[in-house]
Each structure stands twice: as C-alpha cells, then as structure tokens.
Amino acid sequence: MNERLAAIGRARPIDEPVQIARPGALVRQTVRVRDGRTDVDALCELDAAGIRFSGPGITRAIPWPDARSIAVDRGRTRIVSPIGSLAIMVVLDGVDEPELAPLFARVLEEGRAGTIASPTGARHELTLGIDRALEQFADADDPIVPIAIGVFTVLVGVVLVAAVPSALQVAARVQPEPGAFAVLPRIAFFDPRGVVAAFAGAAALAVVVGRLALGNAATTWARGTLRGWHRNAYGLEATARRTIARLMVAPRITAAIAAVAILTLVPSAFARTVVDTGGIHEAFGLPFLSHDRSWAELTDVVPLAVGFGERPEGFDTALDFSDGARLSTRGRDLVGGTERAFFDFAKARAR
C-alpha cells in the first residue's frame, strides 16, 4: 500500500503478506520487479547504503556502488549491477504506473550520488508525481468512457461474429477444374471460436479507438479504475468498469486471443473435398493431412431429404464408402455444379 495514498484515504487495502520495513529507509515504494522473465511484487526501500527489495518472491540488496547504470526503458527503471539486471515498475495499489518511471530513476540517481537525503530533490518530485496520478484520474474519471468503450465493443463484436466466418470462407473458397466438384465447409456464426475471435478483436479495436480519441486520459482512467479509485460505482457497474479497464491496459492480450481463435478456425475453413474423375480427394485444412479415395471404394450414392428452401434441387447428396465412411453435402457448399449434377456424376461411378 502506498503511504501517500493511504494518508488521503484512497489506498486500497491488500491481503498480501506485509513486508517488515527497514528502520531508517528514506523511500519506501511498492514495485514490480522483472528478474529474468518473471515479475514479482516487492517493497523497494532506499537509504544511504543502497537499494533493498523484499517480497514473497525476492529478497535482494544492491549497494549504491554496485548500481552501475540506471535507465528508463518503456515504463520501467532498469538497474544494472554485478549480479545482473533488474527492471522495476512503480506500482500504486497493485497496478503499474509507467509514467512514474523517470521520477523513480531520478531518485535512484540521487541515491547513487549520495544526495538522496535531500527533502527537496527527486524524492519530493516522486511524491508529487504520485499525487498527480490521483489528480489526473479524478479529471479522467468520466462515466461516459466505459459506456463508450463497452458499447463500441459490443456493436463491433456483433458485426464481426458474422464477418469473421464469412471472410475466412471467402478466402478459402476454391474453384475446381471443369468437370470436377468441390465440397466446402461452412463455419457457423455461433461457432465458439468465431465468437471469441469477434469479441476479442472488437475489444482490441475499441482500445485502439479509445486511446486515439482520449489520448493519455484513457490509460490514466483505466489504471485508476483498477486501483479502486473510482467513486459511486457498485455491484455490476463496478465490475463492468473494471473489466473494461483491464481491456484498456492490456490490449495485446485481447489481440492475441483473437489471433489464436482465428488460427483455430483456419483449418476448418480450408478443409475441402474435391471430387473428380480420378476419385475423392479430402484435405483437412492442415499441411500434409489429406486422404484420397478411389471410385472403387464408393458403394452407394444416397439422396438426403432437406428442409423447404435449403437446396433448389430439394435434396443433399451422401456418398457411402466401403469402410463405413460417408461424405455428405449437408451443411456444406457445393462448387462446380448443381446438386443434381453432382449426384448424377457420383451415381455414374458407384459400383
């Protein structure tokens, strides 16, 4: 919990183990430390001797002479010492605050220079920066922001639910050689993979639009909301705000979810069966996965009844094979000719 925020009653209580503060520390700040590829939460304490990190996942001390370099890199303060490199993100109430990284770096620079004890130097600027974070959230805390982002996500998501399967099927559509037929799959609009791709993509797009329209105020609002700084929001409204705020601070995650969902749909879209004079050639939408059948394996061609208006010919076609497998045009698109032409073509070759 940040001491400045606690003093004005805006710090959020936490259930994590409390770290014992070191007597005489000049600066105490909650941080998130990246050690290798792992992020761990810790309490960072600075005094005249050096830097100390303590937390459930890390305990480390760096004397000031060992702090060889201090730099700011994409919202993190990077410290290079003889035992390795640490990237530190200032954390307020459990949420990163990248805009404080330059101020925290200046505090570390003063510590290395031996001037950290000055009450009017970088320590004071860091305190003012934390106060400004709260003030900026108060200015950005507009209830219209989550409404606009949420409505945009829902509307675009509904459109993409229909557009994603259609776009994939258009991209995967093939035109067989003259005299051949292709049986192509259809992707249902309610396919879970398509729904996830649509709404995850809509959420990522909403974040991009929101950030372009609102600028820094968008991420300021999102981080403050996740910290629980917002007022007059309870129950479902508070949950909805936090959900939208999470989308705002982590658009890459939603974009990655959308990409993975689309990739799982690609094999379904590119699976197809080509029927020609040489036999039946099935492709399963993945490289090197296919199966060819000769006409000698075909045992029967069966017309299947369909609902009113489903096919102009009034039936679907099923091809039965000697191993018990069946190929049907039901729920699929037929390219290369009519259903009647496909039926007659296969019937003429059944043994």
C-alpha positions in Angstrom: 0.0 0.0 0.0 1.4 3.4 -0.9 1.9 5.7 2.1 0.8 8.9 0.3 -2.4 7.3 -1.0 -3.1 5.8 2.4 -2.8 9.2 4.0 -5.6 10.7 1.9 -7.8 7.6 2.2 -7.5 6.4 -1.4 -5.2 3.4 -1.0 -6.8 0.1 -1.4 -6.4 -2.5 1.4 -4.4 -5.6 0.3 -4.4 -9.1 1.6 -0.8 -9.9 0.7 1.8 -10.6 3.3 3.1 -7.4 4.8 6.8 -6.9 4.5 8.7 -5.5 7.5 10.1 -2.1 6.7 13.7 -1.4 7.4 14.3 1.3 10.0 15.8 4.5 8.6 14.7 3.9 5.0 14.3 7.2 3.2 12.0 5.9 0.4 9.5 3.0 0.6 7.7 2.2 -2.6 5.8 -0.9 -3.8 7.2 -2.1 -7.1 7.0 -4.9 -9.6 10.4 -6.4 -10.3 11.2 -8.3 -13.5 14.0 -10.7 -12.7 14.7 -12.6 -16.0 11.2 -13.4 -17.3 9.4 -13.4 -14.1 7.5 -10.4 -12.5 7.4 -10.4 -8.7 5.8 -7.8 -6.4 8.1 -6.3 -3.7 8.7 -3.5 -1.4 11.6 -1.3 -2.5 13.5 0.6 0.2 16.2 3.2 -0.4 18.5 4.6 2.2 22.1 6.0 2.3 23.5 2.5 1.9 21.7 1.2 -1.1 18.6 -0.5 -2.5 16.7 -3.3 -0.9 13.9 -5.4 -2.4 11.8 -7.7 -0.1 8.8 -9.7 -1.0 7.4 -13.2 -1.3 9.4 -13.9 -4.4 12.5 -11.8 -4.0 15.0 -10.6 -1.4 17.9 -8.6 -2.7 20.1 -5.8 -1.7 22.2 -3.6 -4.1 24.7 -1.2 -2.5 24.9 2.1 -4.3 28.5 1.5 -5.6 27.2 -1.7 -7.3 24.4 0.2 -9.2 26.5 0.6 -12.4 23.7 2.1 -14.6 20.2 3.3 -14.1 18.0 3.9 -17.2 14.3 4.1 -18.1 13.0 1.6 -20.7 9.4 1.5 -21.7 7.9 2.5 -18.4 10.4 0.5 -16.3 13.5 1.6 -14.4 16.4 -0.7 -15.3 19.2 -1.2 -12.8 22.4 -3.0 -13.9 24.6 -4.4 -11.1 27.3 -7.1 -10.9 24.8 -9.8 -10.2 22.5 -9.0 -13.1 19.9 -6.6 -14.4 16.6 -5.7 -12.8 13.6 -3.9 -14.5 11.4 -2.1 -11.9 7.9 -0.8 -12.4 6.4 1.5 -9.8 3.2 0.1 -8.5 0.3 2.0 -7.0 -2.3 -0.1 -5.3 -1.3 -3.2 -7.2 -1.3 -1.6 -10.7 1.7 -0.5 -12.7 2.3 3.3 -13.2 4.8 3.6 -16.1 4.7 7.4 -16.0 6.5 7.4 -12.7 9.5 5.5 -14.0 11.5 8.7 -14.9 10.9 10.1 -11.4 11.9 6.9 -9.7 15.0 6.8 -11.8 16.0 10.2 -10.6 15.5 9.1 -7.0 17.9 6.2 -7.7 20.4 8.5 -9.4 20.4 10.8 -6.3 20.9 7.7 -4.1 23.9 6.7 -6.2 25.3 10.2 -6.0 24.8 10.4 -2.2 22.2 13.2 -2.2 19.0 11.1 -1.6 18.6 12.6 1.9 17.7 16.0 0.4 14.0 16.6 1.2 13.5 18.9 -1.8 15.1 16.8 -4.5 13.9 13.8 -6.5 12.1 12.2 -3.5 9.8 15.2 -3.4 9.2 15.1 -7.1 8.3 11.4 -6.8 5.8 12.3 -4.1 4.3 15.0 -6.3 4.1 12.5 -9.2 2.1 10.1 -7.1 -0.3 12.9 -6.1 -0.6 13.9 -9.8 -1.5 10.3 -10.7 -4.5 10.6 -8.4 -5.4 14.1 -9.7 -5.2 13.0 -13.3 -7.5 10.1 -12.6 -10.0 12.4 -10.9 -10.0 14.5 -14.1 -10.3 11.5 -16.4 -13.0 9.6 -14.3 -15.8 10.2 -16.7 -18.6 7.5 -16.7 -19.0 8.1 -20.4 -15.6 6.4 -21.0 -16.6 2.8 -20.0 -20.0 3.2 -21.6 -18.5 4.3 -24.9 -15.8 1.6 -24.9 -18.3 -1.1 -23.9 -21.0 -0.2 -26.5 -18.3 0.0 -29.2 -17.0 -3.4 -28.3 -20.5 -5.0 -28.3 -21.6 -3.4 -31.6 -18.3 -4.2 -33.4 -18.3 -7.7 -31.9 -21.8 -8.4 -33.2 -20.7 -7.3 -36.7 -17.5 -9.4 -36.5 -19.4 -12.5 -35.4 -20.9 -12.6 -38.9 -17.9 -11.1 -40.8 -15.1 -13.4 -39.5 -16.6 -16.7 -40.7 -17.7 -15.2 -44.0 -14.3 -13.6 -44.6 -12.5 -16.9 -43.9 -14.8 -18.9 -46.2 -14.3 -16.4 -49.0 -10.5 -16.6 -48.5 -10.6 -20.4 -48.6 -13.0 -20.8 -51.5 -11.7 -22.7 -54.4 -12.9 -23.2 -58.0 -12.4 -26.8 -59.1 -11.3 -27.8 -62.6 -14.1 -28.1 -65.2 -15.9 -31.4 -64.7 -14.9 -31.6 -61.0 -16.8 -30.6 -57.9 -15.6 -29.2 -54.5 -17.4 -29.7 -51.2 -16.5 -26.8 -48.9 -17.3 -26.5 -45.2 -19.4 -23.8 -43.6 -18.5 -22.1 -40.4 -21.5 -21.4 -38.2 -21.9 -17.8 -36.9 -22.3 -19.3 -33.4 -19.1 -21.3 -33.5 -17.4 -20.6 -30.2 -14.0 -19.9 -31.9 -15.6 -17.3 -34.1 -17.4 -15.6 -31.2 -14.2 -15.4 -29.2 -12.3 -14.0 -32.2 -15.0 -11.5 -32.9 -15.4 -10.0 -29.4 -11.7 -10.2 -28.5 -10.9 -8.4 -31.8 -13.6 -5.9 -31.1 -12.2 -5.2 -27.6 -8.7 -4.7 -29.0 -10.1 -2.3 -31.7 -12.1 -0.4 -29.0 -9.0 0.1 -27.0 -7.1 1.5 -30.1 -10.0 3.8 -30.9 -10.4 4.9 -27.3 -6.7 5.7 -26.9 -6.7 7.6 -30.2 -9.7 9.6 -29.1 -8.8 10.2 -25.4 -5.0 10.1 -25.5 -3.3 9.5 -22.2 -6.6 10.0 -20.3 -7.7 6.6 -21.5 -4.9 4.7 -19.7 -5.0 7.1 -16.8 -8.7 6.2 -16.3 -8.1 2.5 -16.7 -5.2 2.3 -14.2 -7.1 4.3 -11.6 -10.2 2.2 -12.0 -8.3 -1.0 -11.5 -6.9 0.5 -8.3 -10.4 1.1 -7.0 -10.0 4.9 -7.0 -13.4 5.5 -8.8 -16.4 6.5 -6.7 -20.1 6.0 -7.0 -19.8 2.6 -8.8 -21.0 -0.5 -7.1 -22.0 -4.1 -8.0 -22.4 -4.8 -11.7 -21.4 -1.3 -12.7 -18.1 -1.5 -10.8 -17.4 -5.0 -12.3 -18.1 -3.7 -15.8 -15.8 -0.7 -15.3 -13.0 -2.9 -14.0 -13.5 -5.3 -17.0 -13.3 -2.5 -19.5 -10.3 -1.0 -17.6 -8.4 -4.4 -17.9 -9.0 -4.3 -21.6 -7.7 -0.8 -21.8 -4.4 -1.6 -20.1 -3.8 -5.0 -21.8 -4.9 -4.7 -25.5 -2.2 -7.1 -26.6 -3.8 -9.9 -24.6 -7.2 -9.5 -26.3 -5.5 -9.1 -29.7 -3.5 -12.3 -29.1 -6.7 -14.2 -28.0 -8.4 -13.0 -31.2 -5.4 -14.2 -33.3 -5.3 -17.6 -31.7 -9.1 -18.1 -32.1 -8.9 -17.2 -35.8 -5.9 -19.6 -36.3 -8.0 -22.4 -34.8 -10.7 -21.5 -37.4 -8.4 -21.6 -40.4 -8.2 -25.4 -40.7 -12.0 -25.6 -40.6 -12.3 -23.1 -43.3 -9.6 -24.6 -45.6 -10.8 -28.2 -45.2 -12.4 -29.3 -48.5 -13.1 -32.4 -50.6 -12.5 -32.3 -54.4 -14.4 -34.9 -56.4 -13.2 -35.6 -60.0 -12.8 -38.4 -62.4 -9.7 -39.6 -60.5 -11.6 -40.1 -57.2 -12.4 -38.3 -54.0 -9.6 -36.1 -52.5 -10.1 -35.0 -48.9 -8.0 -32.2 -47.4 -8.3 -31.5 -43.7 -7.1 -27.9 -43.7 -3.6 -28.6 -42.2 -0.4 -29.2 -44.2 0.3 -32.7 -45.1 -3.0 -34.0 -43.9 -5.1 -35.4 -46.7 -6.7 -38.6 -47.8 -7.5 -39.9 -51.3 -10.2 -42.4 -52.2 -10.7 -44.2 -55.5 -14.1 -44.6 -57.0 -13.8 -48.4 -56.3 -14.4 -47.6 -52.6 -17.7 -45.9 -53.3 -20.6 -48.3 -52.5 -23.7 -46.1 -52.8 -24.9 -42.6 -53.6 -27.9 -41.6 -51.4 -30.2 -38.5 -51.7 -30.9 -36.9 -48.4 -34.1 -35.0 -47.7 -33.7 -31.3 -46.8 -36.0 -28.7 -45.4 -38.0 -26.4 -47.5 -35.8 -23.9 -49.5 -32.5 -25.4 -48.3 -31.5 -26.6 -51.8 -33.1 -25.7 -55.1 -33.0 -29.4 -56.1 -34.7 -30.4 -52.8 -32.1 -32.9 -51.6 -28.5 -33.3 -50.4 -26.1 -36.0 -51.6 -24.3 -38.5 -49.4 -21.5 -40.8 -50.7 -21.1 -44.1 -48.7 -17.7 -45.9 -48.8 -16.8 -49.5 -48.2 -15.0 -48.7 -44.9 -18.2 -47.2 -43.5 -17.2 -43.5 -44.0 -19.7 -41.1 -45.5 -19.2 -37.8 -47.4 -22.3 -35.6 -47.4 -23.0 -32.1 -48.9 -25.4 -31.4 -45.9 -24.4 -28.2 -44.2 -21.7 -27.6 -46.8 -21.3 -25.6 -50.0 -21.0 -27.3 -53.4 -18.9 -25.6 -56.0 -18.5 -26.7 -59.6 -22.1 -27.6 -60.5 -25.6 -28.2 -59.2 -26.6 -30.8 -56.6 -28.3 -32.8 -59.3 -25.2 -32.7 -61.5 -23.0 -33.9 -58.5 -25.5 -36.7 -57.7 -25.5 -37.9 -61.3 -21.7 -37.6 -61.6 -21.2 -39.8 -58.4 -24.0 -42.2 -59.2 -22.5 -43.0 -62.6 -19.3 -44.1 -60.9 -20.8 -46.1 -58.0 -20.1 -49.8 -58.3 
